[in-house]
Amino acid sequence: MKKHVVQTEALEIVDEQGHVRLRLGISHDQQPFISMLDLSGVVRARFGVQGDGAAGIAIGDENGKIRATMGLASDGSASLAFGDKNGRMRAKFGLSQDASPTMEIEVEDGELHHQNRLAEQGTPTLGLYDQRGKARIRLGLTAAGAPVMRLLDHEGTVRALVGLATDDSPFVQFMDGSGKKAVWTQR
């Protein structure tokens, strides 16, 4: 049996009244998408693929504001995010590039400042972020289960640690500019 192929740059499916309800096409930047529209012509859901391999689904409200997204980034991270009625993303859940679970919650001015995640070794951490999205404080457990607080500079380098050692003795440690070598330790 011979297969028939239909080629077009876009396809619109309409309802009985002639309203476009589904659109398949290629965006201005040459990326494929599928959009679903309500009776008013507002895009309520859209699935798309980006040139870098990222793919995602966005769900909008009756005003066209994106209220939920689900995506897979080209670095392998995956996320599910929820927005408020103004379209600002307020909570995000997912897996980071290293496959550790993450949870972010917006606390001020549309910026996500709080993040919970599991560190690479599988221990829980809590991060507080600045306006640029850089972690400035990380609270967590070491691989051995000891509590530790890490203070990071504006570039994300660990500069100070406060915690309990594996023998439960308290310590404070200051790090050099690279964050790799301790320059002062008090136990």
N, C-alpha and C positions, 0 to 999 in steps of 0.2 A: 504494500500500500504506500502510495506517495504522500508525503506530508506537505501540507500547505503552510506557508509562512506569511504573515502579515507584518509589514514594517511601517512604523509611523514614529514621529517625534513625540507625540502625546496622544493620550486616549482619555476621553471624558465619558463617564457613564451618567445618564440623566434619569430622573424619575418621570412619572407620567405627566407632570406639569412642566417638564423641561428644565428643572433645576439640576445643576451639576451636583452630584452626590459623591462621586469618586473620580479622582484624577490620577493617572499614571503618566509619568513623564521624566524628562531630563531637566535638571535645574540650569540656571544661567551659567553655573560653573561646571556644567557637564556631569553632574552626579545624579543617579537614579533616585526616584522617590515615588511613594504612593500616598495620596492625601484623601481623607474622608471628610466631607463637608456636611453641615446641617442644612435645614431648609432655608436658612437665611444666607447661605453661601459662606459661612464662617468655617475655616478649617478647624476641625475638632480633634483630629488625630492625623499624625504624619509619621511615616516610616522612611528612613533614608540611609544611604550609604555614602561615606566620604571617600575622597581620593586616597587617603592614607590607610584605608581599611576599617576605620571606625564606622559603627552602625548604631542607629538609635531610633527610639519611638518617642514622640512627644504627644501629649494629650492636652488639649486646650479647653477652656470654658466657653460659654456662649458669647463672651466679649473678645475672644481670640487670644486671651492671656494663657500662656503655657502654665499648667498647674501640676503636671507630673511628667517625668522623663524616665526612660530606661535606656541604658546605653552600654556599649562595649567599645572602649578606646583602643587605638592602635597599639598602645603599650601593654595591652592585656588586662587592664583594670576594667571593672564593671561597676555600674552604679544604678541606683533607683533613687530619684529625688522628687520632692514634693514642694510646690510653690503656693504662695498666698494669693489672694484675689488680685493683687497688683502684678503678679507674674514673677515675684522675687522668690528664688529657691530658698526655703527655710530649713529643710532637713534633707540629709543625703545619707544613704546606706549603700554599702558595696564591698568590693574586694579591691585592694590596692594592687599595684603592679606585681608585688611579691606574693600575691594571693592571700594576704592577711585581711581579715574582716575590718571594716571601718564604719563609723557612725559620726556624722557631723551635724551640728545644730547651730543655726544662726542665732546670735544673741544681740546684735547691734548693727544698724545701718546697712542691712543687706549683705553683710559679710559673714562668712562662716568662721567663727572663732573657737569653737569647742570641738574636739574630735576624740572619740574613743576608738581604739583599735587593738589588735593583737600584734605584738612585735614579732619579728621574724622567727624568734625561738618559741613563739606560741604563748608568751605571757601577756597579760592585759596592760595597756598603757592609756593614759589620758593626756591629750595635748591641748594647749591653749595657743592660739594663733593671732598674729598681728593683722593689720589691715591689708598687708600685701600677701597674706596667706602663708607666711613663714611661721613655723613652730618656734615659740619662745620659751615654753616650759613643757616638759614631759614628766609625768608622774607614772611610775610603773613598778614592775617587779623584774629583778634580774633573772637570768635563766635558772639560777639556784633558788629563786623564790624570795630574795631579800628586797625590801622596799628601797626605792631610790627616786630622787627628784633631780632632773637635769635642767640647768638654765642655759639657754642658747642665745648667741648674739644675733644681730640682724641678718646675718648670712646663713644662719641655721647651724653654726658650729657650736658644739658643747663647750662651755667656758667654765662651768662650776657644777659640782655634784654634791648633794647632801643625802645621806641615807644610812642604812645599817649594813654592816659587812655580814658575811655568811655566819660569823660567830655572834651576831646580834650586837656588836659594838658600834656606836655611832661614828660617823666620819663626815668631814667636809673636805672637799678637794677642789683646787683651782687648776685649770688647764691652760696650756700655752695657746697661742693664736691659731694653731692648726687643730686644736681639740684632741690631739693624740697623745700628748705628754703632760703628765702632772707636774706643775711647778711648785705646788704647796699642798700638803696634806696634813690634816689634824685628826687624830683619833682619840 
